[in-house]
Amino acid sequence: MDKEVVSKAVDMIFTGGMDEAEEILKSEAAKYPGEGYIFYNLGLIERIRLNFASAERYYKIAINLEPGEFSSYHGLGIVYQMQMRFEDAMECFKKALHLSKNNLPVLNSVALTHKLMGHYEKAMEIYRYIEVRVMQDAWDNVLDENQHLPDSLRGD
């Protein structure tokens, strides 16, 4: 896979060049049919376009090619969530979390799915966990940054 070409195409997905990005990614997929990352991004394009059947197909190809990559399970779960296929979505999110423990975007998708299913207490429990994790990560970053301060500014 030509990483530079694929990277340019991925950038284009978010900067208004989705049709051109799709052409580039399809061309790369034809040359490198074993690269799950390409199919993941084709799934993303189709998900953004709300073409759920195509998005599902591309994500499943990506999963078959790279079953150890969490993001394709997450993307497929979002497709199912958008179709109100909540049980299927949760199954995908569980697989994604198995591969990427405590991944905050995936946990957020789980919480939203619980909320959409009417499981408000479970959703709030997950949202509170996410909030604590975000605050802890922010605090850890502050501590890391303080290590680089002169002693007189550290407040130790």
C-alpha positions as CSV (number, residue, x, y, z in Angstrom):
1,M,0.0,0.0,0.0
2,D,1.3,3.5,-0.8
3,K,0.9,5.0,2.7
4,E,1.4,8.6,1.4
5,V,-1.4,8.2,-1.2
6,V,-3.8,6.5,1.3
7,S,-3.0,9.2,3.9
8,K,-3.8,11.9,1.4
9,A,-7.1,10.2,0.6
10,V,-8.0,9.8,4.3
11,D,-7.3,13.6,4.8
12,M,-9.6,14.3,1.9
13,I,-12.5,12.5,3.5
14,F,-12.6,15.3,6.1
15,T,-11.7,18.2,3.9
16,G,-14.5,18.0,1.2
17,G,-12.9,15.7,-1.3
18,M,-14.8,12.6,-0.4
19,D,-15.5,11.5,-4.0
20,E,-11.8,11.8,-5.0
21,A,-10.8,10.1,-1.8
22,E,-13.1,7.2,-2.7
23,E,-11.6,6.9,-6.2
24,I,-8.1,6.9,-4.7
25,L,-9.0,4.3,-2.1
26,K,-10.7,2.0,-4.5
27,S,-7.7,2.2,-6.8
28,E,-5.4,1.3,-3.9
29,A,-7.8,-1.5,-2.8
30,A,-7.5,-3.0,-6.3
31,K,-3.7,-2.9,-6.1
32,Y,-3.5,-4.0,-2.5
33,P,-6.6,-6.1,-1.7
34,G,-5.1,-7.4,1.5
35,E,-5.0,-4.0,3.3
36,G,-7.8,-3.7,5.8
37,Y,-7.0,-0.1,6.5
38,I,-8.1,0.8,3.0
39,F,-11.4,-1.0,3.4
40,Y,-11.9,0.6,6.8
41,N,-11.7,4.0,5.2
42,L,-14.1,3.0,2.4
43,G,-16.5,1.9,5.1
44,L,-16.1,5.3,6.8
45,I,-17.0,7.1,3.6
46,E,-20.1,5.0,3.1
47,R,-21.0,5.5,6.8
48,I,-20.8,9.2,6.4
49,R,-22.9,9.0,3.3
50,L,-25.4,6.9,5.2
51,N,-25.0,4.0,2.7
52,F,-25.2,1.4,5.5
53,A,-25.2,-1.7,3.4
54,S,-22.0,-0.6,1.6
55,A,-20.4,0.6,4.9
56,E,-21.2,-2.8,6.5
57,R,-19.7,-4.7,3.6
58,Y,-16.4,-2.7,3.6
59,Y,-16.1,-2.9,7.4
60,K,-16.6,-6.7,7.2
61,I,-13.9,-7.0,4.6
62,A,-11.5,-4.9,6.8
63,I,-12.4,-7.2,9.8
64,N,-11.7,-10.3,7.7
65,L,-8.3,-8.9,6.6
66,E,-7.3,-7.6,10.0
67,P,-9.3,-9.2,12.8
68,G,-7.0,-7.8,15.4
69,E,-7.8,-4.2,14.6
70,F,-10.4,-2.6,16.8
71,S,-11.4,0.3,14.7
72,S,-13.3,-1.7,12.0
73,Y,-15.4,-3.4,14.7
74,H,-16.1,0.1,16.2
75,G,-17.1,1.5,12.7
76,L,-19.3,-1.5,12.0
77,G,-20.9,-1.1,15.5
78,I,-21.7,2.6,14.7
79,V,-23.3,1.5,11.4
80,Y,-25.5,-0.9,13.4
81,Q,-26.2,1.7,16.0
82,M,-27.3,4.2,13.3
83,Q,-29.7,1.5,12.0
84,M,-31.0,0.9,15.6
85,R,-29.6,-2.6,15.5
86,F,-28.5,-2.2,19.1
87,E,-27.7,-5.8,19.9
88,D,-25.4,-6.1,16.8
89,A,-23.8,-2.8,17.7
90,M,-23.1,-3.9,21.3
91,E,-21.5,-7.1,20.0
92,C,-19.2,-5.1,17.7
93,F,-18.3,-2.7,20.6
94,K,-17.5,-5.6,22.9
95,K,-15.1,-7.0,20.3
96,A,-13.5,-3.6,19.8
97,L,-13.1,-3.2,23.6
98,H,-11.5,-6.7,23.8
99,L,-8.9,-5.5,21.3
100,S,-8.4,-2.0,22.7
101,K,-9.2,-2.1,26.5
102,N,-10.9,1.0,27.9
103,N,-10.9,2.8,24.5
104,L,-12.8,6.0,25.3
105,P,-14.4,6.5,21.8
106,V,-15.7,2.9,21.9
107,L,-16.9,3.3,25.5
108,N,-18.7,6.5,24.4
109,S,-20.4,4.5,21.7
110,V,-21.4,1.8,24.2
111,A,-22.8,4.5,26.5
112,L,-24.8,6.1,23.7
113,T,-26.2,2.7,22.6
114,H,-27.3,2.0,26.2
115,K,-29.0,5.5,26.2
116,L,-30.7,4.8,22.9
117,M,-31.9,1.5,24.3
118,G,-33.4,3.2,27.3
119,H,-30.8,1.9,29.7
120,Y,-30.1,5.3,31.2
121,E,-28.4,4.2,34.5
122,K,-26.0,2.0,32.6
123,A,-25.3,4.8,30.2
124,M,-24.6,7.3,33.1
125,E,-22.3,4.8,34.7
126,I,-20.2,4.6,31.6
127,Y,-20.3,8.3,31.0
128,R,-19.1,8.9,34.6
129,Y,-16.3,6.4,34.0
130,I,-15.3,8.2,30.8
131,E,-15.3,11.6,32.7
132,V,-13.0,10.2,35.4
133,R,-10.7,8.8,32.8
134,V,-10.5,12.0,30.9
135,M,-9.9,14.0,34.0
136,Q,-7.2,11.5,35.1
137,D,-5.5,11.7,31.7
138,A,-5.6,15.5,31.9
139,W,-4.1,15.4,35.4
140,D,-1.4,13.0,34.3
141,N,-0.5,15.4,31.5
142,V,-0.3,18.3,33.9
143,L,2.0,16.2,36.1
144,D,4.2,15.3,33.1
145,E,4.4,18.9,32.1
146,N,5.4,19.9,35.6
147,Q,8.4,17.6,35.5
148,H,9.9,19.9,32.9
149,L,9.4,23.1,35.0
150,P,12.2,24.6,37.0
151,D,12.0,23.6,40.7
152,S,11.0,27.1,41.7
153,L,7.8,26.8,39.6
154,R,6.8,23.2,40.4
155,G,5.0,23.9,43.7
156,D,6.3,20.7,45.2
